[in-house]
Amino acid sequence: MKVILVFLFCVVCAYARVTPDYFPSCKRSDPQIEKCVLDGLEAMRPRLREGIPDVNIPALEPFTVPTLKLDRTAPNLRLKATVKNAKAYGGSDFKIEKLKLNLNNKYAGELKLTLPRLMVVANYDVKGSRLLVLDINGKGRLRGNFTGITVLAKGIAKPISRDGAEYLQVDKIVSKVRINHAHIAIDDSERPQAAASAVSFFNASPNVVLDILNPLIEETAAAVIKAFVNKVLGSIPINEVLTDDDTPAA
């Protein structure tokens, strides 16, 4: 969650760096620093759809993950899969329900984020896997609609030195993800009949399957967000993310 929080704060300040006329930078001691961050996010929301390449912020529409490796064994689940060219649509419609920053000698934060809907498409290759009693091996294309998404995240970042400047990097993130409903479709090139059975089971009882998959969803989301945020943070010195009291606001 912290990852998302640090990302959002970083995004705001990155935007201030790229287009200072649009958004004032935030002071460390500002008693309403969360409001400063949220106001900036709303001001730059249209730019997030297409991304801001100058500070490594990719487009949110769609948000693309080139490759994911999934490997987890748990009760009722054995999954080994490679997911490629995953694209998620709807991420720019995020709403921040809660934001809390702690900058008192550390970089910590909490965030509650909701998304009304995400539509995801991806190529998958699944081998040696089983969900409950279902064989879910195969290869093909997945399309999924997920609604009522809530993300709770907490995390900590730490400063690192590089080339004479200090940057933030996310050190730890813990996230909780809940999805109210989901519906999927699969075009499987290897085992279409088995895939059709798995899809029918999922769509008939999505909450049962999501509960089983939830730990994997949370771990994967945290890993993706951490890598993404650290790439963004690595391009922006801390003194451009947070200004001191004696630094004029942009």
VMD Tcl script that draws the C-alpha trace (Angstrom):
set ca {
  {0.00 0.00 0.00}
  {2.87 2.25 0.87}
  {4.16 1.65 -2.58}
  {1.02 3.12 -4.03}
  {1.14 5.93 -1.50}
  {4.74 6.83 -2.24}
  {3.99 6.51 -5.94}
  {1.08 8.93 -5.73}
  {3.09 11.43 -3.72}
  {5.99 11.03 -6.12}
  {3.71 11.47 -9.12}
  {2.38 14.74 -7.75}
  {5.83 16.13 -7.12}
  {7.10 14.82 -10.42}
  {4.35 16.71 -12.10}
  {5.32 19.83 -10.19}
  {8.86 19.32 -11.45}
  {7.80 18.91 -15.08}
  {5.14 21.62 -15.11}
  {5.61 23.82 -12.03}
  {2.88 26.24 -13.08}
  {0.26 23.54 -12.64}
  {0.96 22.39 -9.12}
  {2.86 23.86 -6.13}
  {5.37 21.64 -4.38}
  {4.56 20.40 -0.87}
  {6.51 21.34 2.25}
  {7.56 18.67 4.72}
  {6.05 20.56 7.65}
  {2.72 21.34 5.99}
  {0.03 20.23 8.48}
  {-2.21 19.56 5.47}
  {0.35 17.77 3.34}
  {-2.12 15.01 2.47}
  {-4.48 17.62 1.03}
  {-1.59 19.13 -0.93}
  {-0.85 15.73 -2.46}
  {-4.49 14.96 -3.22}
  {-5.12 18.35 -4.80}
  {-2.09 17.85 -7.01}
  {-3.22 14.41 -8.08}
  {-6.59 15.72 -9.15}
  {-4.95 18.53 -11.10}
  {-2.73 16.13 -13.00}
  {-5.20 13.24 -13.41}
  {-5.69 13.89 -17.17}
  {-1.93 13.66 -17.73}
  {-1.75 10.29 -15.95}
  {-3.89 8.64 -18.61}
  {-1.12 9.02 -21.20}
  {1.82 9.02 -18.79}
  {4.70 11.43 -18.19}
  {7.79 9.93 -19.89}
  {10.19 12.55 -18.49}
  {9.85 11.05 -15.02}
  {9.22 7.41 -16.00}
  {5.50 7.53 -15.28}
  {3.83 5.14 -17.74}
  {0.32 5.52 -19.11}
  {-2.53 4.37 -16.90}
  {-4.75 3.75 -19.95}
  {-3.85 1.06 -20.40}
  {-1.41 0.14 -17.66}
  {0.90 -2.47 -19.17}
  {2.92 -5.22 -17.49}
  {5.17 -6.96 -20.06}
  {5.83 -10.18 -18.09}
  {4.76 -11.76 -14.82}
  {5.99 -15.04 -13.37}
  {3.55 -16.65 -10.93}
  {4.54 -19.57 -8.72}
  {2.54 -20.44 -5.62}
  {1.51 -23.59 -3.76}
  {-1.19 -23.31 -1.11}
  {-4.25 -25.22 0.08}
  {-6.54 -25.78 -2.94}
  {-4.05 -24.08 -5.26}
  {-0.95 -25.01 -7.21}
  {-0.07 -22.42 -9.81}
  {2.88 -22.03 -12.15}
  {2.20 -19.52 -14.88}
  {3.76 -16.93 -17.15}
  {1.63 -13.92 -18.02}
  {2.72 -11.68 -20.88}
  {1.57 -8.40 -22.37}
  {-1.01 -7.79 -19.64}
  {-3.00 -4.60 -20.11}
  {-5.40 -3.12 -17.56}
  {-8.01 -0.51 -18.50}
  {-9.78 1.67 -15.94}
  {-6.87 2.48 -13.62}
  {-7.17 6.22 -14.16}
  {-10.59 6.17 -12.47}
  {-9.01 5.54 -9.07}
  {-10.41 7.30 -6.02}
  {-8.35 7.84 -2.90}
  {-10.54 7.23 0.14}
  {-7.80 7.72 2.73}
  {-4.25 9.06 2.68}
  {-1.89 9.39 5.63}
  {1.77 10.40 5.48}
  {4.33 10.23 8.28}
  {7.43 12.26 7.43}
  {8.71 12.61 11.00}
  {12.27 11.31 10.48}
  {10.98 8.61 8.13}
  {9.01 8.11 4.93}
  {5.92 6.09 5.75}
  {2.37 6.12 4.57}
  {-1.04 4.49 4.42}
  {-3.51 4.55 1.57}
  {-6.99 3.31 0.80}
  {-7.75 3.29 -2.91}
  {-10.87 2.20 -4.76}
  {-11.48 1.42 -8.41}
  {-14.99 0.94 -9.79}
  {-13.81 -1.35 -12.58}
  {-10.77 -2.87 -14.26}
  {-10.78 -4.68 -17.58}
  {-7.70 -6.86 -18.06}
  {-6.42 -8.69 -21.12}
  {-3.31 -10.88 -21.12}
  {-1.58 -13.84 -22.72}
  {-1.04 -16.77 -20.35}
  {0.93 -20.02 -20.27}
  {0.00 -22.28 -17.34}
  {1.69 -25.60 -16.60}
  {1.50 -28.08 -13.72}
  {-1.33 -26.18 -12.06}
  {-4.56 -26.99 -10.27}
  {-7.31 -24.98 -8.55}
  {-9.39 -27.06 -6.12}
  {-10.10 -30.15 -8.26}
  {-9.76 -28.33 -11.58}
  {-6.88 -28.82 -13.95}
  {-6.12 -25.29 -15.16}
  {-3.22 -25.96 -17.50}
  {-3.19 -24.36 -20.93}
  {-2.05 -21.50 -23.10}
  {-4.01 -18.65 -24.65}
  {-5.61 -15.27 -24.10}
  {-7.49 -14.11 -21.00}
  {-10.04 -11.32 -20.76}
  {-11.42 -10.33 -17.36}
  {-13.74 -7.74 -15.89}
  {-13.23 -6.92 -12.20}
  {-15.49 -4.56 -10.28}
  {-15.64 -3.03 -6.81}
  {-11.89 -3.11 -6.13}
  {-10.45 -1.86 -2.84}
  {-6.73 -1.63 -2.09}
  {-5.34 -0.97 1.39}
  {-1.60 -0.40 1.57}
  {1.07 0.50 4.09}
  {4.72 0.99 3.37}
  {8.06 2.55 4.11}
  {10.58 4.17 1.81}
  {14.24 4.98 2.49}
  {16.64 7.52 0.99}
  {19.56 6.39 -1.15}
  {22.46 8.42 -2.54}
  {23.34 8.44 -6.21}
  {25.49 10.85 -8.21}
  {25.57 13.38 -5.41}
  {21.80 13.45 -4.89}
  {19.34 11.63 -2.62}
  {16.41 9.65 -3.96}
  {13.61 7.68 -2.32}
  {13.20 3.96 -2.84}
  {10.40 1.81 -1.45}
  {11.82 -0.56 1.14}
  {8.70 -2.46 2.19}
  {5.08 -2.62 1.22}
  {2.13 -4.58 2.60}
  {-1.13 -4.55 0.68}
  {-4.63 -5.92 0.99}
  {-6.82 -6.27 -2.08}
  {-10.52 -7.02 -2.24}
  {-12.53 -7.57 -5.43}
  {-16.30 -7.64 -5.16}
  {-17.02 -9.38 -8.44}
  {-15.27 -10.78 -11.51}
  {-16.11 -12.36 -14.85}
  {-13.59 -13.90 -17.25}
  {-13.38 -15.31 -20.76}
  {-10.56 -17.43 -22.17}
  {-9.42 -18.38 -25.65}
  {-7.22 -21.42 -25.02}
  {-5.17 -22.74 -27.94}
  {-4.10 -26.00 -26.25}
  {-7.02 -27.30 -24.18}
  {-10.18 -25.39 -25.09}
  {-12.65 -27.81 -23.49}
  {-10.82 -27.89 -20.14}
  {-10.51 -24.10 -20.26}
  {-14.24 -23.76 -20.89}
  {-14.96 -25.88 -17.81}
  {-12.62 -23.78 -15.67}
  {-14.20 -20.55 -16.93}
  {-17.71 -21.84 -16.20}
  {-16.68 -22.75 -12.65}
  {-15.04 -19.37 -12.07}
  {-17.94 -17.34 -13.42}
  {-20.45 -19.35 -11.40}
  {-18.53 -18.81 -8.14}
  {-16.08 -15.92 -8.61}
  {-15.86 -15.07 -4.91}
  {-14.83 -18.63 -4.02}
  {-11.99 -18.54 -6.55}
  {-10.95 -15.00 -5.64}
  {-10.66 -15.95 -1.97}
  {-8.29 -18.76 -2.90}
  {-6.28 -16.54 -5.24}
  {-6.27 -13.47 -2.97}
  {-2.85 -14.03 -1.30}
  {-1.30 -14.41 -4.75}
  {-3.14 -11.33 -6.02}
  {-1.86 -9.27 -3.09}
  {1.74 -10.49 -3.43}
  {1.76 -9.90 -7.17}
  {0.20 -6.45 -6.87}
  {2.77 -5.43 -4.25}
  {5.68 -6.65 -6.39}
  {4.44 -4.90 -9.54}
  {3.74 -1.63 -7.73}
  {7.08 -1.66 -5.90}
  {9.06 -2.08 -9.11}
  {6.95 0.54 -10.86}
  {7.17 3.13 -8.07}
  {10.91 2.68 -7.56}
  {11.47 3.35 -11.23}
  {9.55 6.62 -10.91}
  {11.18 7.62 -7.61}
  {14.61 6.85 -9.00}
  {14.25 9.74 -11.44}
  {13.29 12.44 -8.91}
  {15.63 13.72 -6.14}
  {14.01 13.97 -2.71}
  {14.49 17.74 -2.59}
  {12.20 17.98 -5.62}
  {9.63 15.73 -3.97}
  {9.59 17.48 -0.60}
  {10.66 21.07 -0.01}
  {12.05 22.40 3.27}
  {10.47 25.32 5.09}
  {13.08 27.73 3.78}
  {12.47 26.67 0.14}
  {9.95 28.81 -1.72}
  {6.96 26.83 -3.01}
  {6.67 26.52 -6.77}
}
mol new
graphics top color blue
foreach p $ca { graphics top sphere $p radius 0.5 }
foreach p [lrange $ca 0 end-1] q [lrange $ca 1 end] { graphics top cylinder $p $q radius 0.2 }
display resetview
